Amino acid sequence: MKVEVDERGYYGQFGGAYIPEMLYPNVEELRLNYLDIIHQDDFQREFHYLLTEYVGRPTPLYLAERISEKYQTNIYLKREDLNHTGAHKINNTIGQILLAKRLGKQRIIAETGAGQHGVATATVCALMGIECTVFMGELDMSRQKPNVARMRLMGAEVIPATSGNKTLKDATNEAMRHWINHPEDTHYIIGSVIGPHPYPEMVAIFQSVISEEMKKQLLEKTGRDYPDHILACVGGGSNAAGAFYHYYNDQRVNLIAAEAAGHGIHSGESAATTVLGKPGILHGTRTLFMQTEDGQVIEPYSISAGLDYPGIGPVHAHLFDTGRAEFYSATDDEAMEAGMLLSKLEGIIPAIETAHALAVFEKKKFSKEDIVVVNLSGRGDKDLETYISWAKLV
């Protein structure tokens, strides 16, 4: 089995572009031009210049000795938390802002959950002097106040989504609605591997710098350019897609994704899509979504604002459907325990999203010889209030 997108934007049975007529010109413009543009020499030069000089890449691949000792295996952390803005999201927003400029767009809109994609979008818009509007669920705004402040400090307008659960799904709804009403001058920087084709593949390409660096770093550190396992959290799944990208078709590498189980998979308050979801269409793509018998989306829940999305990207649905990747889920408490453990053993406070991936070490046994790379997708500064409240630190 070869994992790749086809000309219609499908990974197996998942993907495609299910869009209203008003958005057809925008999405077609992207589909017809994105590959030509991003492979041009001048684009690649500017993209990699900014990744190096502005973002701070390459990010380290760090052998975490104390947590490795605890779990009796070799755990390497791909330190995406050390990027400018504190997460992997900036890799994609740098790429998309350069693409938008070459398409002649004057305005940028985005959705955000945990706020990291919103911050990364506001950052590149400030860098390029382009107007920026970010849609964010009202609940997420209240639990991610520092990120809201950061976006506004950089000149972005942050608009609350007040429908539904007031979280990421609802912010995406509002962004899509706004784009329909401003199709000609506006580019929508989608933050994950969701949405209509070509977004899932385009975002994955921009994030693939993660696994591209990983190959070189592993060769230097271990004498081979592949690990035994790659572990990443999945909401929509952009950090996982970036970490998996250059290993999709390398059967020597076991791909492991961690979803959010909230208060428990069957508690009614969860975001464990691969367990609870079924094929459906939302936000322009066919993938796995949590939904009722008559196709209404079930509101997701997670303590992590970046994982409470009711679906996963079509590439991850394909990886699950074909058995190419293993999927685990971690509850709020399991993720928080894992985040606290990394903080105490390594002096690295992870984003709660990443903490869900770290929780897998309590669920799966690795051998002493295994090389396990965890994509540490973001830093925990944004989650300090949640850590403080959960652990009663103050």
N, C-alpha and C positions, 0 to 999 in steps of 0.2 A: 504494500500500500504506500502510495506517495502522497504526502500532504502538500497540496498547493491549490491556489484558487484558480477556477476556470475563467473563461472569457466573459461569462455572465455574472461573475462575482460569487460563485458557490464553492464551498468546501463540502464535497459530498452533497447531502440534501439540505445543507444550511447556508444561508447567505442571500444573495440577490439584492434587488433595489425595488422596494415597494414604496412608491412615493406619489404624492398628489401632483396633478398636472402642473401646478404653479412652480414646483421645484424641479421639474424635469430638465429645463435648460441649465440650471446650476449644476445638478448632479452629472448630466451628460458632459458639460464643459470640463468638469473634474475628470470624469472617466476617460475622456478622449485625450486629455493633455497631461495628466499627472505623471505618468511614467516617462514621457518624453522630457518633461521639465526637470524632474528630479535626477535624471541620469545625465543631464548636461554638465559639462566640465565646470562651468562657472557656478552652477548651483552647488555642486559637490564641494568646490573650493570654499564657498561662503559658508555652507552648512558645517563643514568640518572645522573651519576656522573658528566659528562661533562656539561649536561644541568644545573646542580646546581652550580658547582664550576667554570665553564668556561663561560657559557652563562649568568648566574645570575638568573635562574628561581627559584621559580615561579615568574612571573611578577605580579605586583599589579592589583587588580580590584578596580578602584578608582571611588567613587561617585563624579561626577563633579557637584557641587552644583549650581554654577552660571549659567551654560548653562542649567541645569535642571530647574532652576527657569524661565529662558527665555522661554523655551518650555513647561513649566507646566507639567513635567513628571519626572521620576527618571532615569537619564542617568548615567550608569556606563561605564567607559572606561577600556577595557582590554589592559594594557600598554605594548604591544609588542615592542613599541618604546624604551623601557628601556633594551631590550636584548643587549648583546655585539654585535656590528656591527650596531645596531640601527633599527632592523626590525625583523619580524618573520622568515625570510629566513634561519637563522642560525639553527633553529630546524631541518629542513630537511637536510641541508648540513652535520650536525653532524651525523645524522642517515646514510646518504648515504656514507660518507667517511668510517665509520666503516664497512658498508656492503662491500664496494669496497676492503678494506684491507682483509677481510675474503674470498673474491673471488680471491685474489692474483693479483689485478690490480696494475700497476706501474705508470699509468698516469691518470689524470683527465681532462676532458673538460667540459665546461658549456657554456650556453648562458645567456645573461642578457639584460634587457631593462633599467630600472631605475638605474641599477648598484648594487642594494642591494644584489641580488642573486650572482652576480659576486664577490662582496666583501666577502659575507659569504662563497663562495666556496674557494676563495683565502685564507681566514682566516683558514679554516680547513685543507687545503693543507699545509700551513705553519706550522700549529700545528703538522701535521703528517709527514712532510718531504716528500711530494709527489708532483711531477711535475704538474703544473697547467696551462691550456690554456683557456682563456675566449674569446668568440666571442660576439661582441657588435656592434650594428648598428652605422655607422659613425655619423649620426645625434644625436643619444643618447649620443655618446662620447662627442660631443661638448656641449650638454646641461647638462651633468652630469660629468663635469671635475673632481670634487673632488673625486668621486668614482673611476674614471679611475686611478687617482693618488694613491688612497689607494690600489687598486689591484696590481699595479706595485710596490709599496713600499713593499708589502708582497711577492714579487717574482714571481707574475703571469705574463704570457705573455698575453697581450690584443690585439686581432686581429680585426680590423674594418671590418664590413660587408658593402660593397659598392653597393650592388644591391638593386633594388626595392625602397622602402621608406627609406632604410638605418636605420631601426628600429628593433624591437624585432622579428618580423616574419623572417626578413632577417638574423638576427643573428642565429636564430634557424635553418634555412636552412643551413647555413655554418657549424654549429656544427654537424648537421646530416651528411653532406657530409664528414666532417673530420672523423667522427666515422666510416663511411663505409670504409674509407681507412686505419683505424687503429683499427680493430675490436678486436684483441686478447688481447692486453695489456692495453686497455683504457676503463675506465668507464665514461659514460656520466651522470653527475649529472644534471638532468632536474630540473628546479626551480619551476615549477608549476604543477597543476594537469592536465597536457596535455601529449601528446606523446602516444606511444604504451603501452598497458598493459604489465607489471604491474605498470608502472610509476604513472598513476593517483591515483590508490589506495595506492601505496607505499608512495607517497608524502603526501597524506591525513592522513595516519597512523602516519607518523612522526610529522605532524602538529597537530594531534588530542590532543597533550599535552595541547593545548590552551583551548579546551572545557573540558578536564579532570580537569584542574585546576579551570576553571570557576565553575564547579559543586560544588566543595569543598568550594570555596570562597563565592559563593552565599548562600550556606547553613549557613555559618558562619555569613554573613552580614544581610541576610534577613529571615532566618529560613526555606528556601526552596532551593532546588538545581537546579532550573530552572528559567529563566527569562520569561517574556511574549513575548519579541522580541529579536532577535539577528540581528545586522546590520553590514554588511561588504562590502567592495568594491570588485569588480570582474573584473579581466582582464582574465588571465587563471583561477585564482581563488584559489590559495593555502591557503591564509589567511582565506578566507571564508570557505573553506572545513574544515580547522582546527577548526574554531569557531563553525561550524554547526555539526561536526562529531558525537558527543555524543548525539545530539538532532535530528538527521535525522528522527527518528521514534517516537519522542515524540510530539504528536499532540497538546500539551499544548503550545508549543513554535512556534511562527511565525518566519520564516526565511526570511530575507530581504537582497537582493543583489543590489548593486549600480554599474551600468556600466558608461562608459564615453561617453557622447553625443557630445563631441568636440564643434564645432561651431553650433551644432543643429543636431537633429537626422537625418533630411532629407536634411542637408546642403551639403552632399557629403564629409564632413570632420568630421567623427564620428567613434566611436567604440562600438556603442550600438547593440551588436550582437543579443540579443533576439528579437529586433524589426526588424533588417535589415537582419538577417542571415537565412540560411536554411541548412538542413542536407548536409554534405559533408565530404570529407576525406582530411586531411592535417596533416603533421608531425606525421603520424603513427596512427591516431585515427579518428573515425567517430563521429562528433559532429556538433554543429551549427557554421557555418562560414559565414561571409559576402562574397558573391560571385556574379558574373555576371550570366546571364541566361545560358551561356555555361560552367559554373563551374570554371571560373578564379577568383582567390582571389581578392577582392576589398581591396585596401590599406587602413588600418585604420588610424585614427588620434585622438590624445588627447594631451592636454597640459602636461599630465602626461606620462612620459616615461614608466611607469610600466603597463599602461592600454591600450596602443595602439597596441593591438593584435587583429587579425581579427576574433577570435573565443573565445569560453569559454570551460572549461574542461567538459568532458562528464558527470560527476556527476551533474554539474550545468545545463547542457542542459536537463538532466533528471528531475531535480528539477523544472525547468521551464515548461517542457513538461507536467508534471503531475500536475502542480499547487501547489506543495509542498512548493515552495518559491515564494515570491513576488519579482519582478524585477522592479527597477526604473533606470532612467538614469539622469545624471547631466551634464550640459554644463561646459566648461572651466570656464566661469565667475561664475556660481553657485558654483562650487567646490572651486574656489579661495576665494569667499566671505565667504564660510563656514570655510575654513582654517584660514582666517584672524579673524573670529569671535571667534573660539576656542582659538587662540593665545591671543586675547585681554581679553576674559572672564576667561580663566583658566591658562594662562601662559604656554600653551603647544602648540608648533608649530608642526602641523601634516604634515606628507608626503602628497603631493598633491593627491596621490592615496586614502589615507584615507579620505581626504577632500571631495571626491565624496560621500562617505557614510554619512558624516556629513550633506551634502546638502539635504538628504532625510527629515530632520526635517522641512524643508520649504515646503515639498510636502505631507507629511502624518501627520495627527493629532494623537497624542497618549493621553491616559487618564492620569489623575493625579495619579492614582494608579499603572499604568504600570511600570514594571521594564524593561528597555531597555539597553541591553549591546551592545556597539559599539566596534568592534575589531579595536583598534588603531594600525594598522599594521606596521607603521614605523614613524620615526621622520623626521622633515622637514629640517634638516641641509642641506641635499643634494639638496634641492629645493630653497635655499635662493635666488639664482640669479633670479629664475623665480618669486618668491614672490616680490623681489625688483623691477624687471622690470614691473610686472603687476600692482603693487600698487604704483609705482613711489615713493618708499621709500627713494631714494637717489637723 
